[in-house]
Amino acid sequence: MKVNWAERLWVNSPLRFLIQQRETRFFRRLRKLEPGTRCLEIGCGHGAGARIILDIFQPARLDGLDVDPFMIRLASRRQRKGRGGQLRFLVGDAQNLPYVNGRLDAVFNFGIIHHLENWRQGIREVARVLKSGGGFYFEEIYPPLYANAITRIMLEHPTENRFHGPEYRAALQREGLRLLPGYKESRFAILGVAVKE
Ligand SMILES: C[S@@+](CC[C@H](N)C(=O)[O-])C[C@H]1O[C@@H](n2cnc3c(N)ncnc32)[C@H](O)[C@@H]1O
C-alpha cells in the first residue's frame, strides 16, 4: 500500500535519512557484503536508503524497487545527478518480485513489509530471490508504532493480518531465513539480518 502525504513527509525528511544511515552501519556490523554483490532494496521510496546502502556496503549493483511511480520518479531524478549504472530504480510489487529464484546476494527492507497487504508473501518473495547464503537486512515496525491512537489517524496501513515480533520471526524461519545474533527488538520494532539457509 502506498504511503499517504503525512508518511511521505516523514520518509523524505532529513531525520529519516540519519536514522537509516545509523541502521545501515548497524547492519554492516552484523554482516558485511563481499565485493561484486548484486542487491535489491524493496520499498525504496525516494531513494535515500539506496544511496546510503551504496556508500556503506558498496555493492556492484543495487536496484531500488517501489510500487509508487511517484517515488520512483523522485528517486530517478535525484540519481541522474549522481551514481551511474551501479544503481537503478524500478516500479514493482514486493509481493511479486521481478527476479528469478536465487538471483540476489542481499535484500534490504527499511520499513515496508508492514505496508504489504500480504506481508507473508513479501517475506516469501525475499527468500525466493536470495541466493543460498544471501542476506536479508531489515528494519521492520509493529502496530504499537504505526497504528496507535495517534498514528492510526495520521497514517494509512493495511489493517488485516498484522504482525508483531513472534509472527515476523516465525515467518522468517518458515522461509529458511535464519536470524543472526545481535538483532535488536522492542515492542515497537525489529532491526537485524537474516541469512538464507
Ligand atoms: C514507510 S515507506 C518507507 C520508504 C523508505 N524505505 C524509508 O524507509 O524511508 C514504505 C514504502 O514502501 C512502498 N511500498 C508499499 N507497498 C509496496 C509494495 N507492495 N511493493 C513495493 N513497495 C511498496 C511505498 O510506496 C513506500 O515508498
PDBQT file of the ligand as one rigid body, heavy atoms in Angstrom, charges set to zero:
ROOT
HETATM    1  C1  LIG A 201       7.209   3.678   5.018  1.00  0.00    +0.000 C 
HETATM    2  S1  LIG A 201       7.715   3.918   3.361  1.00  0.00    +0.000 S 
HETATM    3  C2  LIG A 201       9.451   3.589   3.516  1.00  0.00    +0.000 C 
HETATM    4  C3  LIG A 201      10.269   4.277   2.453  1.00  0.00    +0.000 C 
HETATM    5  C4  LIG A 201      11.773   4.081   2.661  1.00  0.00    +0.000 C 
HETATM    6  N1  LIG A 201      12.128   2.676   2.543  1.00  0.00    +0.000 N 
HETATM    7  C5  LIG A 201      12.188   4.615   4.003  1.00  0.00    +0.000 C 
HETATM    8  O1  LIG A 201      12.452   3.835   4.882  1.00  0.00    +0.000 OA
HETATM    9  O2  LIG A 201      12.220   5.823   4.182  1.00  0.00    +0.000 OA
HETATM   10  C6  LIG A 201       7.118   2.472   2.567  1.00  0.00    +0.000 C 
HETATM   11  C7  LIG A 201       7.469   2.424   1.089  1.00  0.00    +0.000 C 
HETATM   12  O3  LIG A 201       7.065   1.147   0.595  1.00  0.00    +0.000 OA
HETATM   13  C8  LIG A 201       6.411   1.326  -0.645  1.00  0.00    +0.000 C 
HETATM   14  N2  LIG A 201       5.518   0.191  -0.855  1.00  0.00    +0.000 N 
HETATM   15  C9  LIG A 201       4.313  -0.032  -0.290  1.00  0.00    +0.000 A 
HETATM   16  N3  LIG A 201       3.780  -1.170  -0.751  1.00  0.00    +0.000 NA
HETATM   17  C10 LIG A 201       4.677  -1.694  -1.621  1.00  0.00    +0.000 A 
HETATM   18  C11 LIG A 201       4.700  -2.850  -2.436  1.00  0.00    +0.000 A 
HETATM   19  N4  LIG A 201       3.677  -3.700  -2.481  1.00  0.00    +0.000 N 
HETATM   20  N5  LIG A 201       5.789  -3.084  -3.212  1.00  0.00    +0.000 NA
HETATM   21  C12 LIG A 201       6.836  -2.206  -3.214  1.00  0.00    +0.000 A 
HETATM   22  N6  LIG A 201       6.851  -1.081  -2.489  1.00  0.00    +0.000 NA
HETATM   23  C13 LIG A 201       5.796  -0.823  -1.697  1.00  0.00    +0.000 A 
HETATM   24  C14 LIG A 201       5.706   2.663  -0.510  1.00  0.00    +0.000 C 
HETATM   25  O4  LIG A 201       5.382   3.209  -1.780  1.00  0.00    +0.000 OA
HETATM   26  C15 LIG A 201       6.752   3.465   0.262  1.00  0.00    +0.000 C 
HETATM   27  O5  LIG A 201       7.670   4.105  -0.587  1.00  0.00    +0.000 OA
ENDROOT
TORSDOF 0
